[in-house]
């Protein structure tokens, strides 16, 4: 009976450790960090060149770090 409990414990530990690994050995591909929305808007409004190109935003993920900062855009106006 003790042997069965030991084997069950080893099996549970093995299963728990298996859940820690995703099997992907490619560690170089990291997701991009989100773009700070306030910095993005500020840089876009400050760029007033007539010949500038449109900025693609479909693939950007924005981070909203200034949600509680009421003066976040005061420098623009």
Phi, psi and omega per residue, in radians:
X1 nan -0.678 3.136
X2 -1.164 -0.654 3.127
X3 -1.095 -0.692 3.116
X4 -1.137 -0.716 3.125
X5 -1.168 -0.635 3.100
X6 -1.154 -0.782 3.125
X7 -1.132 -0.656 3.091
X8 -1.134 -0.721 3.104
X9 -1.103 -0.760 3.110
X10 -1.113 -0.706 3.122
X11 -1.122 -0.720 3.120
X12 -1.150 -0.713 3.096
X13 -1.120 -0.720 3.099
X14 -1.073 -0.736 3.095
X15 -1.150 -0.682 3.125
X16 -1.123 -0.715 3.121
X17 -1.230 -0.542 3.106
X18 -1.119 -0.589 3.122
X19 -1.212 -0.262 -3.131
X20 -1.412 -0.243 -3.077
X21 -2.055 2.410 3.132
X22 -1.732 -0.026 3.109
X23 1.414 0.014 -3.134
X24 -1.680 2.033 -3.130
X25 -1.638 0.000 3.140
X26 -1.490 1.685 -3.083
X27 -1.605 -0.142 -3.066
X28 -1.368 -0.457 -3.108
X29 -1.465 1.836 3.102
X30 -1.969 2.569 3.105
X31 -1.190 2.612 3.118
X32 -1.201 2.550 3.074
X33 -1.285 2.603 3.128
X34 -1.150 2.585 3.114
X35 -1.436 2.297 3.120
X36 -1.198 2.117 -3.042
X37 -1.116 -0.748 -3.111
X38 -1.101 -0.780 3.123
X39 -1.146 -0.659 3.135
X40 -1.115 -0.848 -3.126
X41 -1.126 -0.735 -3.141
X42 -1.076 -0.762 -3.133
X43 -1.218 -0.597 3.122
X44 -1.226 -0.685 3.141
X45 -1.272 -0.554 -3.141
X46 -1.317 -0.312 3.105
X47 -1.564 1.722 -3.056
X48 -1.902 0.348 -3.125
X49 -1.122 2.447 -3.125
X50 -1.231 -0.467 -3.062
X51 -1.811 0.373 -3.114
X52 -1.320 2.692 -3.137
X53 -1.604 2.728 3.088
X54 -1.183 2.603 -3.139
X55 -1.780 2.196 3.103
X56 -1.366 2.153 -3.123
X57 -2.020 0.014 -3.087
X58 -1.101 -0.634 -3.088
X59 -1.658 0.066 -3.139
X60 -1.513 2.519 2.995
X61 -1.965 2.137 -3.072
X62 -1.640 2.495 2.998
X63 -1.908 2.310 -3.087
X64 -1.847 1.466 -3.075
X65 -1.434 -0.295 -3.064
X66 -1.899 0.627 -3.087
X67 -1.096 -0.567 -3.112
X68 -1.791 0.060 -3.128
X69 -1.627 1.800 -3.120
X70 -1.230 -0.332 -3.127
X71 -1.744 0.312 -3.064
X72 -1.031 -0.642 -3.082
X73 -1.929 0.274 -3.131
X74 -1.104 -0.519 -3.132
X75 -1.214 -0.242 -3.122
X76 -1.463 -0.429 -3.014
X77 -2.070 nan nan
